[in-house]
Amino acid sequence: MFSLARVAVRSAVGQQQRLTLARGMASAPHGGKLMDKMVTDPKEAADLANSADVIVELTDRQSCDVELLTNGGFSPLGGFMNKADYDSVVENYRLTDGNLFGLPVVLDTDRDDLRVGKKALLKYQGKDVALMDIQDRWVADKVKETKHCFGTSELEHPGTRVVAMEKKHTYLGGDLIGLSKPQRE
């Protein structure tokens, strides 16, 4: 049933949020802290890039995740989820610290040389975008992931299709340091 009172309350709440933002008092980031992981000094970025053990060329989808992880868009995450956070999000829609998080954010790969303890230079279209400290590695249970996250493992669902057909079988978790913003054409 449509209720004008409910619409008026929602409108008043929305107006209050717009006024708060206009006054420069934005609400706290998700998780309470904005995770800005970008390096601003070009020399420091170059030194970090030179410290990498391996190089990974990112896909378009992965570059978007890296950008959101390094600029705070996925706060409170400071990197790709470890297995414990991944399992918690898949099963409960929450990180292990209790923060709500709807979908897992992991780096998928089919490369055997990307191992725990390695530092991976993440590149997009040949440009250095981040350094990853690989802290966790596991083989994904994609059927469980799709059923829990999307409510189905049917390939007609676009999210299931991405997990089943685009993402690689091994997931990596670890902290990121942003070196530059991915440039898209």
N, C-alpha and C positions, 0 to 999 in steps of 0.2 A: 504494500500500500504506500502510495506517495504521500509524503508529509511535508507541508510548507515549513513547519517549525524545524524539522530536521535539516532542510535546505538552508534556512536562516542561520542555524547554529554552525553548519559547515562553512557558510559564507563568512560569518563573524570570525571563526577560527582562522580561516584562510587570510582574511584581512589583517588579523593580528600578526600572523606569521610574516606577511608582506611588510607590515610596519616595522617589525623587529629587524628584518633583513635590511630595510631602508635606513635604519638607524645604525647599521654596522654591527649589530649584535646577533650574528648568525648563530644558530644552535651548534652545539658541540658536534664534532665529527663522530661517525659511527665508531663505537668502541672507546670514545672519550679522547682520542689523540689522533691528530692528522699525521699520517706516516709519509712525510715528504722525504723520499730517498734519493733525490737528485743531487749530483755533484755539480757545483757551479764553476769550479776552477778547471780550465782546460788542461793544465799540466797534471793536476791530480787525476783527471779522467784518463789521460794518456798513460800515466803510470799504472793505474788500475787495469786498464786494458792490456798493458804489457805483462801484467802478473798472471794472466790467464793460462791455464794448462791446455784447454781445448776451445775450439770455436764452434758455435752453433748458429746456423742461419735460420731465423724465425719465419714462420708462415705469417700471413696477414692476421689470422686469428690470434696467434701467439703474441704478435707485436702489440696488439690491442691490450691483451692481458698485462704484458710487461709495462706498457705506458700507464695503465691504471694502477698497477702495483707500485710504481716508482713515483707517481705524482700524488698519491694519497687517495685516489678514487676508489680503491678497495680497502681503505682503512677499516679495521685495525691491522690488516695484513701488511707485513713488511717484505713479503716474498711469496713464492709459491708454497701452498699448503704442504705440510708434512703428512705422513700417512695417518697419524692420530687425528689431526684436524679434518683430513679428507673423510675418514670413516665417520667421524662425529657429524659432519655436515651431511653426508649421504644418508645417515640413519636418523638424525635428529634436527637437521637444518640449523645446527649451532656449532660454533667452534668449541674446542675443549675448554676454553675460558668462559663459556656460557653465552657469548655474543651471538646474536642471530646472524646467519649467513645462509642464503638460499641455495647456492650451487657451488660445487668444488672448483677451485682455481689451481690448476697444476700444469706443469710443463710436460707434455707428452713427447715420447721419443721411441725410436726403434734402434738407437745406437747403443752398442755394448760398451763403448769407451767412456760414456758419461756415468761416472761412478761417484759414490759418496766420498767426500774429501777433495774432489777436483773443483777447480775454479773455472767456470765456463764463461767465455766472452760471447754474449748474445748479440747478434748482428741482424739488422733488417735492411734488405736491399744493399748489402755490402757495408753498411755504416754501423759503427759500434753504438749500441743503445743501452746495454747493462752488463754488469758482472754478476754472475750467480755463484754463490757458495753452495754446492750440492750437498745437502744434509740428509736426504732420504731418497730411497728408490724402491719401487714395488711394481708388481704386475697388477693391473686394474681388474676388478670384477665388473666388467661393463654391463652385464645383465642386471646385477644388483644396483649399480649406479643409475641406470636408466629407469628401472622400475621404481626406485625410491625417489629419484629427483623429478622425473617426468610422469610417473604413474603408469608407464607403459614401456615395453621393450619393442613395440611395433615400429618398424622403420618409416611408417607414414608420418610419425611425429618428427619435426625438424631437429629438435634437441637430441633425440635418440639417434637420428641419422648421423649427426655430427660425431657423437660419441662412438657409434659403431663403425662408421665408414671413414671418418676423417682423422680422428685421434688415433695415435699409435698405442701399442699395447702396454708400454712401460711408462709410469709416471714418476716425475722427479719433484722433490720439494726442497726449498732452501731460500735463504735470504738473498735479496737483490740490492745492488747499488746502481742507480740510474746514471748513465754517462751522457746521454743525449735523448731528446724526444724523437721517436720514429717519424720520419718524413714520408708522407704518402702523396702519391700523384693524383 
